[in-house]
């Protein structure tokens, strides 16, 4: 299996990846094809696909914020069971992030991820691919070390229509397994930067950020 980076929408592998995204994610979670041009060309956004026998069978997008010492897994797609795609993507991504942290001269505190709450998104099949089932993914990510940040999370729709998405938890995988909380300011700074690209954010998102700014620490809970 190959780990291939995509940096422009003309890459034939990107068309396969975008189709895969449309098959497994809700519409509000998928950026339109043409709107991917700038993100793919942004050196800070890393989009990789798992290629098996010439076919895109998985994908992951992530980024690393050197000044914050944190990473973000935007998404991970497992397009086929029985190939070890999840483990392959996780290992390759972690090795890449270690290199990025070393080149930045600052240790990585950990990695954020938005994780579906299976009890709030029961009506979506995620393309019928069992490894993408929210119950399965949540358990896998728990085993990897992710924990849920203890606040009511609101996610702005990637359709940039100002709608709020409420079926996700914001989680964090700390590099130090004994870490029990994060500074609220770090969470607020990360979310503000991460969603800068979306101009239309729901009022509930703005109030969430204000609440984070007004507090000190956010507990990390089991998921």
N, C-alpha and C positions, 0 to 999 in steps of 0.2 A: 504494500500500500504506500502511496506517495502523499506527502504533505506539501501542497502547492499553494503559494500565496497568489492572491488575485489583486491587481492594482488598477484595472480599468474595465469598463463595462463591455468593451469589445472582445474581451477574452471569452472564447467559447465556453469555458468552464463556468463563467459567471452566469450565463443563461441557464445552464443546468442547475446551478446553485439557487438562483432566484425562483425557478420552477419548484424546486424542492421546498423552499421556504413557504411558497404559496400553498403547497400541499399539506404542510404540517402545522403552520401557525394561523391563528385568527387574522382576518384581514387588517384589523387595526394595529397589528404588530409587524406588518410588512411594508417597508418603504417601497414606493413605486420604482420600477426598473430605472427610468431615466434619472431619478433623484439620487441614485447610487454613485453617479459620476464623481462628485466631489469627495464623498467619504472614502471611496476606493483609492483616490489619488492622494488622500491625506496620509502622510507618513506616520502619523500617530495612531491611525486606526489599522489594525492588522486583521485581514480577512484571509483565512486559509480553508482549503477544501481537502477532504480525504478522497483520493482517486484510486479506484480499484478496477483494474482491467479497462481503463479509459473512461470510466463512468464516475461521476461525482456521487458518492454514497454517504457523505457526511460533510459538515462544515462547522466552522467556529469563527466568531468575530470577538476581538477583545482589544483592550488598550491599556497603556500603563502611564500613570501620571507620576513623573519623577519627583516633583516637588511635594506631592502628597504621600508618596511612598505606597500608593495603592494601585491595584489593577481593577478592571471591570470585565467580566465575561458578558458580552452583549447577548450572545446566543450560542448554543451548541445543538447541532442537528445530527441525529443518527437516522440515516435513511433506510438502513437494512439491518435486520437482526442477524446474529450468528457470525459476524465478521470481526468482532472486537473493536468496533469503530469508536465507541465511547472512551475506552482505555487509550487507544491510539491518539485521539485528539487531545485528551487530558495530558498525557505524557509529553507530547510535542509542544503543547501550549506552555506547560510549566517550564520546560527547558528554555523556551524562547523568553519567557518572562524573567527567569533567573539571569539570562544574558543582558536583558534590558536594565534590570536593577543594578547589576554590576557595572555596566557602562555609565549609569547615572550616578554612581558613587554613593547611593543611599539604599539601605536594606528595605525590602518590601514588607510592609506591615501586614498586607493580606489582600484579598480579592473580593469585590462585591459581585453579586449576581441577583437578578430578579427571578424568583421561583414561583411558579403557579401554585395556588392553593387548590388542590383537587376537589375540595368540597364546594368551591365557588365557581368552578369551570367544568362542571360535569357534562355539559352539552356539547363539548368539542372533542372530536375523535383524534386529532393530531395526525391525520392522514392514515389512520389505521395501523401505524407503526407502533408496536407495543413498547419498545424502549423509550418512546416519546410520551407515553402515558404519564400524566402528572403524578399519579401515585408512585410509579416506578422511578421517575426522575427525582422526586423529592427524597425518596429513600436512598438513592444512589448519591445524591449530593450531600445528604446527611452523613453517609459513610465517608465521603471525601473530607468532611470537616466543616461544612457550611453550617452556620447558625443564623437564626432569625433575629433581626434587629427589632427590639420591643417598642414599636410605634405603628400607628395606623398608616399604612403606605398607600399613596396615590401615584399612579403612573400616567403621565400625559400620553394620549394616543399618538402613535407615529403617523397617523393621517393628518396631523397638524390641524385638527378641527376644533381644538379646545375641549374635547371630551375627556373625561376621567376614566381610567381603567382601574378597577378595584380588585381584580382577581389575583393579584400578585403580592408576594412578600418580598421586601428587600432583605437580603441575607449577606453574610460576610464569612469568609474563610480566613481566620487569622493565621499568620505564620507561627505565632506563639499559641499553642493549644491551650495554655492556661489563661489566656486573655478572656475576661468576662464582660467587657464593655468597650465601647468606642466613644471618643469625644463627640458630642453632638455637632460641634462646629465642623469637624472633619466630614461628617455625613452630609451636612448642609452644603459645605463647599464642593464636595464631590457631585452631589445632585444638581447644584446650580450650574456647574461647568458641563456636566454630562448632557443636560437638556438645553443648553444654550441654543442649539440648532433649531429647536421648536419655538416659534414665536408665540403661538397660541396655546397657552397653558390654562387649565381649569383653575377657578378660584380656590378650590379645595387644595390644589397643589401649592399655591402661594401661601395659604394658611398653614399647610404642613411645614414648609420651609421656615416660616416665622416661628412656629412652635419649636422647631429644632434649634433655632438661633437663641431662643429664650431658655433652653435647658442646658445642662452641663454634660451629661453622659447618657448613652443609650445602651441598655443591657443586651447581651447576646444570649438568646435562648435556644434550646433544642428545637429542631424541626421534625 
